[in-house]
């Protein structure tokens, strides 16, 4: 039996992948660079949201198994990813 956290994380990744594929098809259909850039910019929101959500679900699933220090280190790592991407 699969854990709820695993099902949630996999579902979000499948939805995210589907959005990416649909956006790529939409870009092909638009066939205009300016409109394609708008679609691509919209996708820039999807990635970080999915990353944060799947990480949160995973940490909730691990909450009973890992201590607070390790959980804080994981959150710090995710924060550093976002800081590194912004700079």
C-alpha positions in Angstrom: 0.0 0.0 0.0 1.3 3.4 -0.9 1.6 6.1 1.7 -0.6 9.2 1.3 2.4 11.5 1.1 3.8 9.5 -1.8 0.5 9.6 -3.6 0.3 13.4 -3.0 3.8 14.1 -4.2 3.5 11.9 -7.3 0.2 13.4 -8.2 1.6 16.9 -8.0 4.5 16.0 -10.2 2.2 14.4 -12.7 0.0 17.5 -12.8 3.1 19.7 -13.1 4.4 17.6 -16.0 1.1 17.7 -17.7 1.0 21.5 -17.4 4.5 21.6 -18.9 3.6 19.4 -21.9 0.4 21.4 -22.5 2.3 24.6 -22.4 4.8 23.3 -24.9 2.0 22.3 -27.2 0.4 25.7 -26.8 3.6 27.5 -27.6 3.9 25.4 -30.8 0.3 26.3 -31.7 0.9 30.0 -31.0 3.9 30.1 -33.3 4.9 33.6 -32.1 7.9 34.4 -29.9 6.3 37.1 -27.9 3.3 35.0 -27.0 5.5 32.0 -26.3 7.5 34.1 -23.9 4.3 34.9 -22.0 3.4 31.3 -21.7 6.9 30.4 -20.6 6.8 33.2 -18.0 3.6 31.7 -16.6 5.4 28.4 -16.2 8.0 30.1 -14.1 5.4 30.2 -11.4 4.5 26.5 -11.6 7.9 25.1 -10.8 8.6 26.8 -7.5 5.0 26.2 -6.3 5.3 22.5 -7.1 8.7 22.3 -5.4 7.5 23.9 -2.2 4.3 21.9 -2.1 5.9 18.5 -2.7 8.7 19.2 -0.2 6.1 20.2 2.4 4.1 17.0 1.8 7.2 15.0 2.0 8.3 16.6 5.3 4.8 16.1 6.7 5.1 12.5 5.8 8.5 12.3 7.5 7.6 14.4 10.6 7.3 11.3 12.8 10.5 9.8 11.6 13.1 12.7 11.6 13.9 15.1 14.3 13.3 18.9 14.3 17.0 19.7 13.5 17.0 17.6 10.3 13.7 19.2 9.2 15.0 22.7 9.7 18.1 21.8 7.6 15.9 20.6 4.8 13.8 23.8 5.0 17.1 25.8 4.9 18.2 23.9 1.9 15.0 24.7 0.0 15.3 28.3 1.0 18.9 28.4 -0.3 17.7 27.0 -3.6 15.3 29.9 -4.0 17.9 32.5 -2.9 20.4 31.1 -5.3 17.9 31.2 -8.2 16.9 34.8 -7.4 20.5 36.2 -7.3 
